[in-house]
Every structure is written in C-alpha cells, then in structure tokens.
Amino acid sequence: MKFLQKRSFLIFWLILSAIYALIFIGVEFSGSPVNGFKGLAALAAQWFIVSASSAMVIGLISVNRWIFCILFPILFTASAIAAYFKITMGLSLTPTLIELTMVNDWSTWVTVISFPLVAAALFTLMISIFIAWIRWSKVDNPPKPWIWAILFAVGIMIPIDVVARFKAPVIARIPYSFFYSFSDWRENRKAVAENRTTYYNISASAPEDAPDVVFIIGESLRPDHLSINGYHRTTTPMLEKDSAVVSFTRVTTDYLYTHVSVPHIMTRNIPGKEDAAYEDQSFITLFRKAGFHTAWLSNQDEVSTYAYFMHEGDTLVQCNSARSMYGYDKWTDTDLLPHLDNILSDPMKRKLTVMHTIGSHWWYPSHYPDSLAVFKPEVDSRIVSELTREQMINSYDNTILATDRFLTSVIKRLEQRNAVMIFISDHGECLGENGNYLHADDYPELHPVACMVWTSDEFRRRYPEKAEALKKNATRDFSTSAMFHSVLDAASISTPVLNPGLSVFHNPDF
C-alpha cells in the first residue's frame, strides 16, 4: 500500500509538472531563435532545466493538500495571464512593469483588460480548481512528507545558489520570475527611498543662458568599431558628416557590466571610496540645484544599483518596461525620441536629459530595424556557440548603424538650440577575441568605451574655448569617471565639487 500511495503522489506530481512545462514554460521559450541541431539541443537543455526547476516549485506546494488547494489556483492562473501577455504582446514580468503597475491608475490598465484575457483567466482558474479537487480527494499524501518537502526545497535552490550558470535563465521565467521580479522591485523601492544628502550643503549655480544638456548612456559600444574612429566599415556615416561631433578614442572603464558601470558614470569618483557610487547623489541633484529641469528617459530595466538616480530628477520615463533580455521582438532606442520631444517642448529654458539606451546589447537583431541589416549574414540563433564570428560582428555592427541614426536624430532636435550632447558607453563587448563573446567577465576588449560629444552652433559661439578644448582632448586618456565633471562643465555649472581639470571641456594648455 505504501508503494501505491507514494506512486500515486508521484504520478500526480509528474503529470502536473509536465503539463505546466509544456504549456507555460513552452510559451516562455516560444520565439527563441535557433538554427540547427546544436542550437535546438541547447535550447531543449535550457527548457528542461527551467522545467525541472518549475517542477520543484509545484512539488513543494503539492506535498500538503491544504497548501496546494490555496496556492496552486493562484500560481496556475497567474501563469496563464503571464503567458497571455507573452503571446499577444511579447511582454514579460519585470520590476519596471511592476513599478508602472503601481503608479498608474485603474483607467490606464483597464485598456489592456480584454474579453479574451478575462476568459482565459477564468477558464484557467476553473481548471486549476478542478486539479486542486483531484489533489484533495484522489491523491494520497506522500509518506514522510517532510522528506519530500526538503528534497523539493533543495531542488528549488540548486539553480539559484548551487549552479551559478542556471540562475539567470531560471529566475527570468515563471514561476520563479513571480518572486524575483517582486523582490527586485522591492530592492529598487528601497534604493529610491534612501535619504542621500551628498550635496545637501553644496552650492550649485548656472547662468540664465546655460545650455541644454542631453547626456546619453550607451550600451556595449566599442570605440574601435566606429568608422568615425577609423574602423574599416562605415558604421557611423551620419555622425561623420557632422563636423561638430568630436569622438574621444581613448576613454576606458574599470566596470564591465551595466549594473556597476552606470553608478560610477553618474557619480563623483572618490579614491578609496568605492561604495560612493552606491551611496552618493549624482550630478542630477547639482543640476536641479542650479535651476535645471532634469529628466531620465530609460530604455533599460530599472535595477537597484542605479534606481536612485533614475528617480533623482524631476521626470522619469521608462520605455519598453516589460521587455526581457530573453525576448526577441524589436526593442530600439528610437522609442525614446517622442519623450525627448516632450521634454524639449517645455518652455523652461535649461534642461538636463539623461537617456539610458539599449544600444548594442545582445540579442543584437532586436536593437536595429530590418532596414539597417546592412552587414550580412546576421546572427540567426540565440545560441552563441553555433554562430560564426562573422555573423556576430555583422549584427553588432548593424546595431552601431542604429546608434548612428539615433544620435543623429537627437542632434537634429538640438541644432537650433544652445545645446550639447554627450554620449558615453557603459562598457565594451567581446566579439570573438580568444573565443570570447559578449561582456561581464574581465577581458581587454571590455575596457575601451565609445565616447562622443556634439555641440550646437550657438554653444560654440558662446563657449569657443570649450569647443576648442574638445578637439584638443579627443586623443587624451580619460576614464568614464570624467563624465561627472564633464557634464557639469558643459552646463557651466559653478560648484565646489567640479574639478575642471578632469573635464573633456577643459583646455589642457591652461
């Protein structure tokens, strides 16, 4: 009898886990581009790992029939709603989406609640209640349930705390994403609520005719792949035609992924105080004190290391808030431009706009329109190991064509103003050197970053010495920590924390 009881629970758990994996985890992996047996095998292996992880969650709540009857209908219905949005709109649950859900009123969200969504949710709820009834009345509890609970709990923790390479793909997908997205959202809220007073007693002022400043944080852009810097392919054709664009060819960073690099770009570098980037206010506060309207326009997800800075200004706009790095629909920086137009249309004279772009992030084809697929063959699989180096470089260079067009579009909006645009990439990218691709690990190719400054005719007329300094500094060595001082210097902000000698606008001959 014990064998039959144990087998009865096992069969229920295995069948239910298989159904969940085939339907919901299958939807999570739908649209994943692969090409060939190697790619299919790798994708299948990842699907199996995520499915096995979800089976551990289902198993843990199944051990006790009371817990199962309460939690399973919630999990099953929530998974169905998530799958619906994934299928119909390509959306995933992210901390930024949760944030927008919290701040938007009911009238905003009622527009996405359709009859098919309600019908699907109700149908799934009824099915889940029926499954809960089966668990309650037809399935025996397993013998020694505490042992089963421990085994399932260990199974849940393995992809999170034991096998590091499994963590990212597992927690980005349901059911784990329900917990981790809310957990990350809470961490972001905690960071935003911090009482940072770095510049509370620091003065900052600017002349009434100070320029508008657009500060753009790029993504994964290497300077040696820009034709404006001598790259053999024409990747920046539009920027090259503009003599007001100055490209800095020797800028480096010590920080090799976005979560760390962005805080160090936004804050003052204090030798011996590495935590300053996570504890201090940024130059945004100094701009506000100097009378600027400040805005952050984001095309990346909000994370706790720089969430404070995103909320530090007067205006925050988050584009593509439900896009996941495991999604493959188009996700381009041109989506930021209408929001920049709104900022610039405000009659207030002085403005600082920070634009955080998706740039050249992997998956490359998502970040440029099909019309800019100039270099071919492109990547056609998300499994890097089945791609050629030629494909990787081609698609990467296509993202630079998109950046070239995007930056030129920003410039067009600023041409008739007293304005300056500063672009700095967060880090570089590996493109097959010694067999390495993408970023995060410490490789030489990740340290050099693309950096460009554009100034309007009116800016150069008012500040000829700064325009001349840009040209003289184009081949000087800088680190990304120079951006803090450069942005303040560009706006002619007078403040004790500005070190002009560290600015790209400072004449090295003086």
C-alpha positions, -999 to 999 in steps of 0.1 A, spaced: 0 0 0 28 24 8 43 18 -26 9 26 -42 4 57 -21 39 71 -30 34 62 -66 0 79 -66 16 112 -55 45 108 -78 22 103 -108 1 133 -99 32 155 -95 50 143 -127 19 147 -149 11 181 -135 47 193 -138 48 180 -174 16 199 -182 30 231 -167 63 227 -185 47 220 -219 23 249 -217 37 277 -197 75 271 -199 69 263 -236 54 298 -240 84 313 -222 107 298 -248 85 304 -278 101 326 -304 136 318 -293 157 319 -325 179 288 -331 194 273 -362 205 237 -365 207 207 -342 232 222 -319 210 252 -312 179 231 -308 198 208 -284 210 238 -263 175 253 -262 160 220 -252 185 216 -224 177 251 -211 139 244 -214 145 211 -194 164 229 -167 137 256 -163 110 230 -165 127 208 -138 131 239 -116 94 247 -120 86 211 -112 104 216 -78 81 245 -70 50 225 -80 62 196 -59 68 217 -28 33 231 -28 18 197 -36 32 179 -5 4 193 16 -31 193 2 -42 224 21 -13 244 8 -18 231 -27 -55 239 -28 -47 275 -18 -16 282 -38 -20 262 -70 -50 280 -84 -31 313 -78 1 300 -95 -18 284 -124 -40 314 -131 -11 339 -128 10 318 -151 -19 318 -177 -21 356 -175 17 359 -179 16 335 -209 -13 355 -225 7 388 -224 38 370 -237 19 355 -266 -2 386 -275 21 415 -267 56 400 -262 56 412 -226 73 397 -196 70 404 -159 98 428 -149 105 450 -119 98 480 -141 65 467 -152 55 462 -116 66 498 -108 44 511 -136 15 490 -124 18 505 -90 19 541 -102 -7 540 -130 -43 544 -121 -71 519 -129 -81 538 -161 -47 531 -176 -47 494 -171 -84 488 -180 -73 494 -216 -53 461 -216 -80 440 -199 -98 424 -228 -125 398 -231 -100 371 -243 -78 378 -213 -107 376 -188 -120 344 -205 -86 328 -204 -80 337 -168 -115 323 -157 -110 292 -178 -76 285 -163 -90 292 -128 -117 266 -132 -92 241 -145 -69 248 -115 -97 244 -90 -106 210 -106 -69 200 -103 -70 211 -67 -100 189 -61 -82 160 -76 -52 166 -52 -76 169 -23 -98 138 -29 -79 115 -53 -42 117 -43 -28 104 -11 -2 124 8 33 111 3 48 91 31 71 112 53 61 144 37 88 164 54 114 144 35 97 153 2 95 189 12 132 190 19 140 174 -14 118 198 -33 132 228 -14 168 216 -23 157 212 -59 145 248 -59 177 261 -45 201 242 -69 197 265 -99 198 296 -77 226 290 -52 245 259 -64 248 260 -102 255 297 -110 251 294 -148 215 282 -143 203 312 -122 197 338 -149 176 318 -173 156 302 -144 147 333 -124 138 353 -155 110 329 -163 78 317 -145 72 306 -118 105 319 -104 100 353 -120 69 360 -99 91 360 -68 123 375 -82 106 404 -101 88 415 -70 119 410 -49 139 432 -74 111 457 -74 113 459 -36 150 464 -37 146 492 -62 120 509 -40 144 506 -11 172 522 -31 149 550 -43 138 558 -7 173 562 6 180 595 22 211 606 4 223 641 13 257 642 -6 251 677 -20 227 690 7 251 717 17 269 721 -16 261 751 -37 254 749 -75 245 777 -99 245 783 -136 240 814 -158 205 820 -172 217 813 -207 233 779 -198 229 753 -225 205 723 -226 224 691 -219 215 657 -233 236 630 -216 233 596 -233 245 564 -217 252 538 -244 254 501 -242 283 478 -250 297 501 -277 334 497 -286 353 526 -300 372 505 -325 340 496 -344 331 532 -352 341 543 -386 344 579 -372 374 564 -354 389 547 -384 370 514 -385 372 498 -420 334 495 -422 311 526 -425 292 522 -392 287 559 -384 280 575 -418 257 602 -405 279 613 -375 309 615 -397 293 641 -419 288 664 -388 319 684 -381 305 693 -347 309 657 -335 341 650 -316 349 614 -309 372 605 -280 392 575 -288 410 567 -255 383 565 -229 382 534 -206 362 519 -178 371 496 -149 335 484 -147 324 458 -171 286 454 -168 258 479 -166 247 474 -130 282 486 -119 293 509 -146 263 533 -147 266 542 -110 302 551 -115 294 572 -145 268 592 -127 287 599 -95 319 616 -85 349 593 -83 364 594 -48 397 575 -45 395 549 -17 357 551 -15 344 525 -39 309 525 -23 304 562 -31 287 552 -64 260 534 -45 257 559 -16 260 593 -31 238 615 -52 247 621 -88 252 652 -109 214 653 -114 210 668 -80 235 695 -87 217 704 -120 184 707 -101 201 730 -75 214 751 -104 178 756 -117 177 729 -145 147 708 -152 160 672 -151 147 641 -167 157 604 -171 145 586 -202 152 549 -199 152 521 -224 166 495 -200 151 478 -169 154 495 -136 179 479 -112 187 487 -76 223 500 -82 211 530 -102 173 531 -94 180 561 -71 195 581 -100 165 573 -122 142 589 -96 166 617 -86 153 642 -112 120 659 -120 108 635 -147 112 598 -153 100 579 -184 105 542 -187 102 528 -223 97 491 -231 91 484 -194 80 448 -199 109 438 -223 130 409 -211 166 401 -221 151 367 -231 126 384 -255 134 388 -292 110 414 -305 122 448 -318 134 470 -289 151 501 -303 162 534 -289 141 554 -313 113 547 -289 129 573 -266 126 601 -292 90 611 -287 97 615 -250 127 637 -257 104 658 -279 81 663 -249 109 674 -227 123 698 -253 89 713 -260 86 725 -224 92 763 -224 115 761 -194 149 772 -207 175 750 -191 172 712 -192 193 681 -184 180 650 -201 197 616 -193 189 589 -219 198 553 -210 198 534 -242 197 497 -251 223 503 -279 244 472 -288 231 448 -261 227 411 -270 203 400 -287 216 423 -314 189 420 -341 163 433 -316 180 466 -315 181 477 -351 153 479 -377 154 454 -406 162 484 -429 196 486 -412 205 450 -416 233 461 -439 260 437 -429 252 400 -436 249 372 -427 233 382 -394 230 361 -363 201 337 -365 204 318 -333 205 329 -296 230 301 -290 263 319 -295 283 287 -299 265 278 -331 272 312 -347 302 323 -367 323 352 -357 313 369 -389 277 367 -380 283 382 -345 304 411 -359 279 418 -387 249 420 -364 269 440 -338 280 465 -365 243 468 -376 235 480 -340 260 507 -345 243 519 -376 211 521 -355 230 541 -328 244 564 -356 209 571 -368 196 575 -332 223 600 -322 218 620 -354 181 622 -346 189 636 -312 213 661 -328 186 672 -352 163 681 -323 191 702 -307 205 720 -337 186 753 -333 193 754 -295 222 764 -273 229 727 -265 254 699 -261 250 662 -264 274 638 -246 275 601 -254 294 575 -233 291 537 -234 289 518 -202 315 492 -213 327 474 -244 320 440 -259 339 408 -268 335 398 -304 354 366 -307 388 376 -294 404 344 -280 369 328 -284 352 353 -260 319 369 -267 295 395 -250 305 410 -217 307 408 -178 339 388 -175 371 408 -174 386 409 -209 407 436 -225 381 444 -251 356 454 -225 376 483 -211 377 508 -240 344 526 -245 329 548 -272 326 584 -263 314 613 -284 304 650 -278 284 672 -301 278 709 -297 254 732 -314 265 764 -334 251 785 -306 270 766 -280 303 770 -299 295 807 -304 291 813 -267 318 789 -254 345 788 -281 371 778 -256 352 747 -246 346 738 -282 384 741 -289 392 721 -258 371 692 -271 392 689 -302 424 691 -283 413 664 -258 400 639 -284 431 617 -282 438 622 -244 434 594 -219 401 596 -199 381 573 -178 344 572 -175 347 590 -142 355 621 -162 318 623 -172 307 636 -139 329 667 -142 324 670 -180 286 672 -177 287 699 -151 314 718 -170 293 716 -202 264 733 -185 287 760 -170 276 750 -135 296 766 -107 300 742 -78 329 733 -54 327 696 -64 335 704 -100 372 696 -110 376 713 -144 409 695 -150 390 663 -152 366 676 -178 367 669 -216 358 706 -220 389 718 -201 418 732 -223 448 711 -214 471 741 -222 457 761 -193 
